[in-house]
Amino acid sequence: MTPDAAGSIADAGRDPGRLSGPVLLFGGPYSNLPATMAMRAEADRLGIPADRVICTGDVVAYAAEPAETVNLIRRWGVATVMGNCEESFGFAADDCGCGFEEGSDCDVLSRRWYAYADAQLGADHRAWMRDLPRTLYFTFAGRRFAVVHGSADEINAFVFAGTDDDMKTRGFDVLGVDAIVGGHSGVPFTQVFGDRLWHNSGVVGMPANDGTPRVWYSLLEEMPDGIRVSHRPLTYDHQGAARAMRANGLPESYARCLEDGLWPNMDVMPADERAKRGRPLAETVHDWPSVAAMAQI
């Protein structure tokens, strides 16, 4: 499949509403066109239509094909939340707004890929980015979900499994929901706090620092006694994506990451997350009981 140029585009900023049937979640296409194409092909294979697919933002970032990746996401018509990169490109900021410490390796490298992507994007791409919502809401299996990019409070907050629980649970009350789907951090995880759930599907544009080139997405499925949350790996032409980065003079450390699955810098990670570097992630399933089922426990 070749992504078409923008035109006759579905409203990718809509709130999905009440969803019935499996829901596919993914984040961070990161200008990685081969990975995003593989994600769409996987959704088609699973029989999940665009109105049950949600992207947690940062469509444009590290990799070599920013405009083409935006065009594909728009043509696909999936609901997309604004990430810090959409905010930055859409409103003509000087940098990506990723939240990297000033002067750090990631901060220095990000200025290179940001300048490259900024030169590739047109006014229509930026207008689409500006119109994306900062929060998406949907109802699934009787539970109310909010989708954000970072956290309930900050678009560029890095939230990992090891991040302070109070920061996560506060978000449920801020947003008035049973579950939060976050993005930005790049590592998949699911945590249940009593009758509430925090979930990150991971991203498709970069590996999860687990020493493999695989990327990650997730599925929500309604079960008789609740919701099943599955973290699933995705393989794609990572070598082609890395070659495209090198051909366009993008940072070698990120091109190499697509191949070896190791992040070039872990400054944004809590210590326990850093310790997991290079350990291959396993496909996992989490069953979140319904309110009625929890009352019987």
Buried (B, 14 or more C-beta within 10 A) or exposed (E): EEBEEBEEBBEBBBEBEEBEEBBBBBBBBBBBBBBBBBBBEBBEEEEBEBBBBBBBBBBBBBBBBBBBBBBBBBBBBBBBBBBBBBBBBBEEBEBBBBBBEEEEBBBEBBBBBBEBBBEBBEEBBBEBBBEBBBBBBBBBBEBBBBBBBBBBEBBBBBBBBBBEEEBBBBBBEEBEBBBBBBBBBBBBBBBBEEBBBBBBBBBBBBBBBBBBBBBBBBBBBBEEBBBBBBBBBBEBBBEBBBBBBEEBEBBEBBBBBBBBBBBBBBEBBBEEBBEBBEEEBEEEEBBBBBEEBEEEE
